Amino acid sequence: MAQYAKNPIMPGFYPDPSVCAVGKDYYLVNSTFAYFPGLPVLHSKDLVHWEQIGNVMDRASQLPLAGAGHSQGLFAPTIRWHKGTFYVICTNVSHGGNYVVTAENPEGPWSEPHYLEGADGIDPSLFFDDDGKCYYIGTHPNPEGCRYDGDWYIWIQELDINTWKLVGEHKNVWNGALRGVHWPEGPHLYKKEDYYYILHAEGGTGPEHAVSVCRSKDIWGPYENNFCNPILTHRHLGQAYPVKYVGHGDLFQTPAGEWCMTMLAVRPLEGYTTMGRETFLAKVTWENDWPVVNAGVGRLTDQVEINLPKWLPCQDPDSHTSRSRGRNAVPGSDRSYDFAQMNTLGDEFLYLRNPESSHYNLETGKGLYLTATSATLKEQKSPTYVGIRQQHHAFRMEAALEMEQSRDACCNKGDGSDCSAKGGANCNCHAGLALLQSNAYHLRLEVNQREVQAILCQNGQDTIAGSVPLPALQPGNSLRLYLQVDGLRATAGYTADCLDVPVAENLDIRSLSTEVAGGFVGCTAGIYAVTGKETEDCRVLFTGLSYKSSL
């Protein structure tokens, strides 16, 4: 019986998808930019139900991100499998350039990076030919000099995977399907029967994004253009079409011989994209030795018919989900975290740049202690922040904050002589919830020792959208902060002692979008702590966190 995958198959900030098929298993990786850990690994057996099984770059030694801008760090990865080994190739644009990591098990551990000398540019991919040779394919500026912004070339060179050295001829093979094309990028190389194919993106990763293809009977070319290019785009469907920015495709084949393609796209509201680029799926057929995407439709569909046996990770005793006892949340799902009952945070949690692990402590029976530092969300540092991807247009996030213990910690656990009746009037500790697009654009719901404030940061400038006095709580009661997002509007407030107190209502959050803030990321939502005094001992206790779709 056929199943139906719902698009996007990875909702929220899952850009630049790459998939490899190994037998009956499918593995997906995505870009993460300045977030740590890097490159989530998703697994499925039916392309409908997915589980996160880890992250490729989960050690500081693998992933230096110091000083990286929010949309720097890790660009588009590619995952491939060859003779029992998994390979992920990627670009750290902030530190080191293009590299390869390997693993025998996609759950990890993955190796330290093998940086590739002479591999300039971005968006690398690997191709293993029938004779066992491995080839690097990537994109870089026009070697004769760029005539305009985005005048780049796709190039190929053999890669020795024993020495991690590029060897032999370095050849520029393609610069896009259309005349004067901007940003031919994200190239993937395949071989099907008599032809080598280069599938690549064009037009930039915004409204003009597209998927194009060329082919040759020799890996070095010359490559011929498909006269039907681009083979997938939504740029002709108008500004009001609900799915846009379609491009950056990767092809794979099922055991039954069917072909599919993953690609990125966005779902804006009123022209504003807050969740970033998401992962979509389409069927591919072949006509005249050229790939055709969603034949008869020519665009992405809401659902994709899948002719594979149904697979439920939670019912498969061999799945990562079962073996890890549900350590990771299902992508796109509602989730509720009881920190007091957790030994470790799931792989879906994200930090900014390289976190100091000692600043995040789970204590059984208590919760998650965040140690505040002077690094704020507005700086290109690693503030004490941990969050998850926004995956719905409408959602509610709540965090339970134990104020009494936080005040004690904030007052250095002394005799309280410097603290007011409401707990530490002279304390510079702030903690709360954040909806984070970037350093310069985010919404914070912040608790200090006197008040609760909603602060909208736009272009690096804070505006206090609302403020209410901090309530005097009954002993043992927690303060529950919440952010209620409904499309491009948000309400921030708290509940305590049976009260629901909005701090700011109907906030316009269009600025937390790609169209205003720029960059390549989508919003994350999470908890944070910061102090105005570096020497101040400030730990904040969060007992729980929940994220629920409001649809």
C-alpha positions as CSV (number, residue, x, y, z in Angstrom):
1,M,0.0,0.0,0.0
2,A,1.3,3.4,-1.0
3,Q,2.3,6.0,1.7
4,Y,2.5,9.7,1.3
5,A,5.3,11.9,2.5
6,K,4.2,15.4,3.5
7,N,6.2,18.3,2.2
8,P,8.4,19.6,3.6
9,I,9.8,16.4,4.9
10,M,12.0,18.4,7.2
11,P,10.1,21.5,8.4
12,G,12.1,24.4,9.7
13,F,15.8,25.2,9.4
14,Y,17.0,22.2,7.4
15,P,18.7,23.8,4.3
16,D,21.0,22.4,1.6
17,P,19.8,18.8,1.9
18,S,21.9,15.9,0.7
19,V,20.8,12.2,0.8
20,C,22.5,8.9,0.2
21,A,20.8,5.6,-0.1
22,V,22.4,2.5,1.4
23,G,20.4,-0.6,0.8
24,K,17.0,0.0,2.4
25,D,18.2,3.0,4.5
26,Y,18.3,6.7,3.6
27,Y,20.6,9.2,5.3
28,L,20.1,13.0,5.1
29,V,22.4,15.8,6.2
30,N,21.8,19.6,6.2
31,S,23.8,22.8,6.7
32,T,24.0,24.4,10.2
33,F,26.2,27.5,9.7
34,A,27.3,28.9,13.1
35,Y,25.3,26.5,15.2
36,F,26.9,23.6,17.1
37,P,26.8,20.6,16.8
38,G,27.0,20.7,13.0
39,L,25.3,18.8,10.3
40,P,22.4,16.7,11.7
41,V,22.1,13.2,10.4
42,L,18.6,12.0,9.8
43,H,17.6,8.4,9.0
44,S,14.6,6.8,7.3
45,K,13.6,3.5,5.7
46,D,10.4,4.8,4.0
47,L,11.1,8.5,3.2
48,V,8.0,9.3,5.3
49,H,9.1,8.8,8.9
50,W,12.5,10.1,10.0
51,E,14.6,10.0,13.1
52,Q,17.7,12.0,14.0
53,I,20.6,9.6,14.8
54,G,23.3,12.2,15.6
55,N,25.3,15.0,14.3
56,V,28.4,14.7,12.0
57,M,30.4,17.5,13.7
58,D,29.8,17.1,17.4
59,R,33.3,17.9,18.9
60,A,35.0,21.2,19.2
61,S,38.1,19.7,17.6
62,Q,36.1,19.0,14.4
63,L,34.2,22.2,14.3
64,P,36.0,25.5,15.1
65,L,33.4,28.3,15.0
66,A,35.0,31.1,17.0
67,G,34.0,34.5,15.6
68,A,31.8,33.0,12.9
69,G,28.9,35.1,11.7
70,H,25.5,33.6,12.1
71,S,25.4,32.7,8.4
72,Q,29.1,31.6,8.2
73,G,30.5,28.4,9.5
74,L,29.3,25.2,7.8
75,F,27.9,25.6,4.3
76,A,26.3,22.9,2.1
77,P,27.4,19.3,3.0
78,T,27.2,16.2,0.8
79,I,26.9,12.7,2.2
80,R,28.0,9.6,0.3
81,W,28.7,5.9,1.0
82,H,31.3,3.7,-0.7
83,K,32.5,0.2,0.2
84,G,31.4,0.3,3.8
85,T,32.4,3.9,4.6
86,F,30.3,7.0,4.9
87,Y,31.8,10.3,3.7
88,V,30.6,13.8,4.4
89,I,32.3,16.6,2.6
90,C,31.6,20.2,3.6
91,T,33.0,23.8,3.8
92,N,33.8,25.6,7.0
93,V,34.0,29.1,5.5
94,S,35.2,30.5,8.8
95,H,37.9,28.1,9.6
96,G,39.8,25.7,7.3
97,G,37.8,25.6,4.1
98,N,36.7,22.4,2.4
99,Y,37.2,19.1,4.3
100,V,36.0,15.4,4.4
101,V,35.0,13.4,7.5
102,T,34.4,9.6,7.5
103,A,32.5,7.1,9.6
104,E,31.7,3.4,9.5
105,N,28.5,4.0,11.3
106,P,26.4,7.1,10.4
107,E,25.5,7.5,14.0
108,G,29.2,8.3,14.6
109,P,31.8,8.8,15.8
110,W,32.9,10.7,12.7
111,S,36.6,11.3,12.1
112,E,38.5,14.5,12.5
113,P,38.4,16.7,9.4
114,H,40.7,16.0,6.5
115,Y,41.2,19.5,5.0
116,L,41.8,19.5,1.3
117,E,44.7,21.6,0.1
118,G,44.0,23.4,-3.1
119,A,40.2,22.9,-2.9
120,D,39.0,26.5,-3.2
121,G,35.4,27.6,-3.4
122,I,32.4,26.1,-1.7
123,D,29.7,23.5,-2.0
124,P,31.9,20.4,-2.6
125,S,30.6,16.9,-3.4
126,L,32.2,13.5,-3.9
127,F,31.6,11.0,-6.7
128,F,32.9,7.4,-6.8
129,D,33.2,6.1,-10.3
130,D,32.9,2.5,-11.4
131,D,36.7,2.0,-11.4
132,G,36.9,3.0,-7.8
133,K,38.3,6.5,-8.4
134,C,36.9,9.3,-6.3
135,Y,36.3,12.8,-7.7
136,Y,35.9,16.1,-6.1
137,I,33.4,18.5,-7.7
138,G,32.8,22.0,-6.4
139,T,32.3,25.6,-7.4
140,H,34.7,28.6,-7.3
141,P,35.0,32.1,-8.9
142,N,35.6,32.4,-12.6
143,P,39.4,31.7,-12.9
144,E,39.6,34.4,-15.6
145,G,38.1,37.0,-13.3
146,C,34.5,37.5,-12.3
147,R,32.6,39.7,-14.7
148,Y,29.8,40.1,-12.2
149,D,28.8,39.0,-8.8
150,G,28.1,35.2,-9.0
151,D,30.2,34.6,-12.1
152,W,31.5,31.2,-10.9
153,Y,32.5,27.9,-12.4
154,I,32.0,24.2,-11.5
155,W,35.2,22.2,-11.4
156,I,36.3,18.6,-11.1
157,Q,39.5,17.0,-9.9
158,E,40.4,13.5,-8.7
159,L,40.8,13.0,-5.0
160,D,43.1,10.4,-3.4
161,I,41.1,9.2,-0.4
162,N,44.2,7.5,1.1
163,T,46.3,10.7,1.3
164,W,43.4,13.2,1.1
165,K,45.2,15.0,-1.7
166,L,43.7,16.3,-5.0
167,V,45.7,14.7,-7.8
168,G,45.9,15.0,-11.6
169,E,44.0,17.4,-13.8
170,H,42.0,20.3,-12.3
171,K,39.3,21.2,-14.9
172,N,36.6,23.8,-15.0
173,V,33.7,22.0,-16.7
174,W,30.5,24.1,-16.4
175,N,29.4,27.6,-15.6
176,G,25.6,27.2,-15.7
177,A,22.8,26.3,-18.0
178,L,21.6,29.8,-18.7
179,R,23.4,32.7,-20.4
180,G,24.9,35.1,-17.8
181,V,23.8,32.8,-15.0
182,H,24.5,33.9,-11.4
183,W,25.8,31.4,-8.8
184,P,26.1,28.0,-10.4
185,E,26.6,26.1,-7.1
186,G,25.7,23.0,-5.1
187,P,26.9,20.6,-7.9
188,H,26.5,16.9,-7.5
189,L,28.0,14.4,-9.9
190,Y,26.3,11.1,-10.9
191,K,26.6,8.3,-13.5
192,K,23.7,6.6,-15.1
193,E,24.2,4.1,-17.9
194,D,26.3,6.0,-20.6
195,Y,26.2,9.5,-19.1
196,Y,27.8,11.5,-16.3
197,Y,25.4,14.1,-15.0
198,I,26.0,17.3,-13.1
199,L,22.9,18.4,-11.1
200,H,23.4,22.0,-9.8
201,A,21.7,25.1,-8.5
202,E,21.5,28.4,-10.3
203,G,20.2,31.9,-9.6
204,G,21.2,32.3,-6.0
205,T,19.4,30.8,-3.0
206,G,16.5,33.3,-3.1
207,P,13.6,34.0,-5.4
208,E,15.5,33.1,-8.6
209,H,16.7,29.7,-7.3
210,A,16.5,26.7,-9.7
211,V,17.8,23.2,-10.3
212,S,19.5,22.6,-13.7
213,V,21.4,19.6,-15.2
214,C,24.0,18.9,-17.8
215,R,25.5,15.6,-19.1
216,S,28.6,14.1,-20.8
217,K,29.8,10.7,-21.8
218,D,33.2,11.7,-20.4
219,I,33.7,12.8,-16.8
220,W,35.9,15.7,-18.0
221,G,33.3,16.9,-20.6
222,P,32.4,18.6,-22.7
223,Y,29.0,18.7,-20.9
224,E,25.8,19.4,-22.9
225,N,23.0,21.5,-21.7
226,N,19.5,20.2,-21.1
227,F,17.3,22.4,-23.3
228,C,14.5,21.9,-20.7
229,N,16.6,23.7,-18.0
230,P,15.9,24.6,-15.3
231,I,14.3,21.2,-14.6
232,L,12.8,22.6,-11.4
233,T,12.1,26.1,-10.2
234,H,9.2,28.1,-8.7
235,R,10.5,31.5,-9.8
236,H,7.9,31.7,-12.6
237,L,4.9,31.1,-10.2
238,G,4.7,34.6,-8.8
239,Q,5.4,36.3,-5.5
240,A,2.3,35.0,-3.8
241,Y,2.9,31.3,-4.5
242,P,3.2,29.5,-1.1
243,V,6.5,27.6,-1.8
244,K,9.4,29.6,-3.1
245,Y,13.3,29.6,-3.5
246,V,13.3,26.0,-4.8
247,G,16.8,24.6,-5.6
248,H,19.9,22.8,-4.4
249,G,18.8,19.3,-5.4
250,D,20.3,15.9,-4.8
251,L,19.3,12.7,-6.6
252,F,19.0,9.1,-5.1
253,Q,17.5,5.8,-6.1
254,T,15.3,3.4,-4.1
255,P,15.9,-0.4,-4.1
256,A,12.9,-0.7,-6.4
257,G,14.6,1.5,-9.0
258,E,12.5,4.6,-8.4
259,W,14.3,8.0,-8.4
260,C,13.8,10.8,-6.0
261,M,15.2,14.3,-5.4
262,T,15.6,16.3,-2.2
263,M,15.9,20.1,-2.5
264,L,15.4,23.2,-0.4
265,A,12.5,25.6,-0.5
266,V,10.8,28.1,1.8
267,R,7.2,28.7,2.9
268,P,6.9,32.5,3.4
269,L,4.0,34.3,4.9
270,E,3.1,37.6,3.3
271,G,6.5,37.5,1.7
272,Y,8.5,36.9,4.9
273,T,10.3,33.7,5.7
274,T,11.0,33.1,9.4
275,M,11.7,29.4,9.4
276,G,14.4,29.5,6.8
277,R,15.1,27.0,4.1
278,E,13.4,23.6,4.5
279,T,13.9,20.1,3.0
280,F,11.4,19.0,0.4
281,L,11.0,15.8,-1.7
282,A,10.0,15.1,-5.3
283,K,9.7,12.1,-7.6
284,V,12.0,11.9,-10.6
285,T,11.6,10.0,-13.9
286,W,13.9,9.8,-16.9
287,E,13.0,10.7,-20.5
288,N,15.5,10.8,-23.3
289,D,18.2,10.2,-20.8
290,W,17.3,13.4,-18.9
291,P,15.7,13.6,-15.4
292,V,12.2,15.0,-15.2
293,V,10.9,16.2,-11.8
294,N,7.3,15.5,-10.9
295,A,6.3,14.7,-14.4
296,G,3.0,16.2,-15.4
297,V,3.1,18.6,-12.6
298,G,6.5,20.4,-12.9
299,R,6.5,21.8,-9.4
300,L,6.7,20.7,-5.8
301,T,3.6,19.0,-4.4
302,D,2.1,19.0,-0.9
303,Q,2.4,15.2,-0.8
304,V,4.6,12.6,-2.5
305,E,3.5,9.1,-3.1
306,I,6.0,6.6,-1.7
307,N,6.0,3.0,-2.7
308,L,8.1,1.6,0.2
309,P,7.1,-0.5,3.2
310,K,5.9,1.6,6.1
311,W,8.5,2.0,8.8
312,L,7.9,3.4,12.3
313,P,11.1,4.1,14.2
314,C,9.3,3.8,17.6
315,Q,8.2,0.3,16.8
316,D,11.4,-1.0,15.2
317,P,13.6,-2.4,18.0
318,D,16.7,-1.9,15.8
319,S,16.1,1.8,15.2
320,H,18.2,4.4,16.8
321,T,15.0,5.8,18.4
322,S,14.3,2.4,20.2
323,R,17.9,1.8,21.1
324,S,18.4,5.3,22.6
325,R,15.0,5.1,24.3
326,G,13.6,8.2,22.5
327,R,16.6,10.4,23.3
328,N,15.9,12.5,20.3
329,A,12.6,14.2,19.3
330,V,10.9,13.4,16.1
331,P,11.6,16.1,13.5
332,G,8.6,18.4,13.2
333,S,6.9,17.1,16.3
334,D,5.6,18.8,19.4
335,R,8.0,18.1,22.3
336,S,8.1,18.6,26.1
337,Y,11.4,18.3,28.0
338,D,11.4,17.6,31.7
339,F,15.0,18.6,32.5
340,A,14.8,17.1,36.0
341,Q,14.4,13.6,34.5
342,M,17.1,13.9,31.7
343,N,20.7,12.8,31.8
344,T,21.6,14.4,28.5
345,L,20.1,16.8,25.9
346,G,19.0,15.3,22.6
347,D,20.8,15.8,19.4
348,E,18.2,18.3,18.2
349,F,19.5,20.9,20.6
350,L,21.7,23.7,19.1
351,Y,24.2,26.1,20.6
352,L,25.9,29.1,19.1
353,R,29.4,28.6,18.0
354,N,31.6,26.5,20.3
355,P,29.8,26.2,23.7
356,E,31.5,25.8,27.0
357,S,30.0,22.5,28.2
358,S,30.4,23.4,31.9
359,H,27.8,26.2,31.4
360,Y,25.0,23.6,30.8
361,N,24.5,21.2,33.6
362,L,21.6,18.7,34.0
363,E,21.1,17.7,37.6
364,T,18.7,14.8,38.3
365,G,15.7,15.8,40.3
366,K,16.4,19.5,39.7
367,G,16.8,20.5,36.1
368,L,19.1,22.3,33.7
369,Y,21.4,24.9,35.2
370,L,22.6,27.6,32.8
371,T,25.7,29.4,33.9
372,A,25.5,33.0,32.7
373,T,28.5,34.9,31.1
374,S,28.8,38.4,29.8
375,A,28.4,37.2,26.2
376,T,25.1,38.3,24.8
377,L,23.0,37.1,22.0
378,K,24.0,40.2,20.1
379,E,27.7,39.3,19.9
380,Q,29.6,36.9,17.7
381,K,30.7,34.8,20.7
382,S,29.2,31.8,22.4
383,P,26.5,33.1,24.7
384,T,24.8,30.7,27.2
385,Y,22.0,29.7,24.8
386,V,20.5,26.4,23.8
387,G,17.5,26.0,21.5
388,I,15.7,24.0,18.9
389,R,14.6,24.8,15.4
390,Q,11.3,26.7,14.8
391,Q,9.3,24.2,12.7
392,H,5.9,25.7,12.5
393,H,4.4,29.0,11.5
394,A,2.3,29.0,14.7
395,F,3.7,27.6,17.9
396,R,4.0,28.2,21.7
397,M,7.2,27.7,23.6
398,E,7.2,27.7,27.3
399,A,10.1,27.5,29.8
400,A,9.8,26.8,33.6
401,L,12.2,29.0,35.5
402,E,12.9,28.4,39.3
403,M,13.3,32.0,40.4
404,E,14.2,31.5,44.1
405,Q,17.1,29.2,43.4
406,S,18.2,31.5,40.5
407,R,18.2,34.5,42.9
408,D,20.3,32.6,45.5
409,A,22.8,31.7,42.8
410,C,22.8,35.2,41.4
411,C,23.6,36.6,44.9
412,N,26.7,34.4,45.0
413,K,25.0,32.1,47.5
414,G,26.1,34.5,50.3
415,D,24.1,35.9,53.2
416,G,21.8,37.8,50.8
417,S,22.9,41.2,52.2
418,D,23.0,42.7,48.8
419,C,19.6,41.2,47.7
420,S,16.3,42.9,47.9
421,A,13.1,41.2,49.1
422,K,12.4,40.3,45.5
423,G,15.8,38.7,45.1
424,G,19.0,40.4,44.2
425,A,18.3,44.0,43.2
426,N,22.0,44.6,42.6
427,C,22.3,41.4,40.6
428,N,23.1,41.8,36.8
429,C,21.8,38.3,35.8
430,H,19.2,38.1,33.0
431,A,17.6,34.9,31.7
432,G,14.7,33.9,29.6
433,L,13.4,32.8,26.2
434,A,14.5,33.9,22.8
435,L,13.3,33.6,19.2
436,L,16.6,33.9,17.4
437,Q,17.1,34.7,13.7
438,S,20.6,36.1,14.2
439,N,22.8,38.3,16.4
440,A,21.2,41.4,15.0
441,Y,17.6,40.2,14.8
442,H,15.8,38.4,17.6
443,L,13.0,38.6,20.2
444,R,13.9,38.1,23.9
445,L,11.6,37.6,26.9
446,E,13.9,38.4,29.7
447,V,13.7,38.1,33.5
448,N,15.9,40.2,35.8
449,Q,15.6,40.7,39.5
450,R,13.0,43.4,39.2
451,E,10.9,42.9,36.1
452,V,10.0,40.8,33.0
453,Q,10.8,42.5,29.7
454,A,10.0,41.7,26.1
455,I,12.8,43.1,23.9
456,L,12.8,43.1,20.1
457,C,16.3,43.5,18.6
458,Q,16.3,44.8,15.1
459,N,19.5,45.6,13.2
460,G,21.4,45.2,16.5
461,Q,19.3,47.8,18.3
462,D,17.1,46.8,21.3
463,T,13.6,48.1,21.7
464,I,11.7,47.3,24.9
465,A,8.3,46.2,23.7
466,G,6.8,45.6,27.1
467,S,7.7,45.4,30.8
468,V,5.9,44.2,33.9
469,P,7.1,43.9,37.5
470,L,8.5,40.6,38.6
471,P,5.8,38.8,40.7
472,A,6.4,37.7,44.3
473,L,5.9,33.9,43.9
474,Q,4.7,31.5,46.5
475,P,7.5,29.2,47.8
476,G,8.1,26.3,45.5
477,N,6.3,27.8,42.5
478,S,8.0,28.4,39.2
479,L,7.7,31.2,36.7
480,R,6.6,29.9,33.3
481,L,7.7,32.2,30.4
482,Y,6.1,31.8,27.1
483,L,6.4,33.0,23.5
484,Q,3.2,32.5,21.4
485,V,4.0,32.9,17.7
486,D,1.1,33.2,15.2
487,G,2.6,33.7,11.8
488,L,4.3,37.1,11.7
489,R,2.9,38.2,15.1
490,A,4.1,37.2,18.6
491,T,2.9,37.5,22.2
492,A,5.4,37.2,25.1
493,G,4.3,36.7,28.7
494,Y,4.4,34.5,31.8
495,T,2.1,32.4,33.9
496,A,2.5,32.0,37.7
497,D,0.2,31.3,40.6
498,C,-2.7,30.8,38.2
499,L,-2.1,34.2,36.5
500,D,-1.5,34.7,32.8
501,V,0.3,38.0,32.3
502,P,1.1,39.2,28.8
503,V,4.3,41.4,28.7
504,A,3.9,42.4,25.0
505,E,1.2,41.5,22.6
506,N,0.8,41.4,18.8
507,L,4.4,42.1,18.2
508,D,5.4,42.4,14.5
509,I,8.2,39.9,13.9
510,R,8.6,40.3,10.2
511,S,12.1,41.6,10.9
512,L,13.0,38.0,12.0
513,S,12.9,36.9,8.4
514,T,15.4,36.2,5.7
515,E,13.9,39.0,3.6
516,V,14.8,41.6,6.3
517,A,17.6,40.1,8.3
518,G,19.4,38.4,5.3
519,G,21.6,35.4,5.7
520,F,21.0,31.7,5.2
521,V,19.4,30.6,8.5
522,G,16.0,30.1,10.0
523,C,14.9,30.9,13.5
524,T,15.7,28.8,16.5
525,A,13.9,29.2,19.8
526,G,15.5,28.5,23.2
527,I,16.6,29.5,26.6
528,Y,19.6,31.7,27.7
529,A,21.3,33.4,30.6
530,V,23.6,36.4,30.6
531,T,25.2,38.6,33.3
532,G,26.5,42.1,33.2
533,K,29.5,41.2,35.4
534,E,31.9,38.6,34.2
535,T,33.0,37.8,37.8
536,E,29.5,37.3,39.0
537,D,28.5,33.7,39.9
538,C,25.1,33.4,38.2
539,R,23.4,30.1,37.6
540,V,19.8,29.9,36.4
541,L,17.7,26.8,36.9
542,F,15.3,25.8,34.1
543,T,13.1,22.8,35.1
544,G,11.3,22.3,31.8
545,L,10.9,23.4,28.2
546,S,8.0,22.7,25.8
547,Y,7.3,23.4,22.1
548,K,3.9,22.9,20.7
549,S,2.4,23.6,17.3
550,S,-0.6,25.9,17.5
551,L,-2.1,24.7,14.2
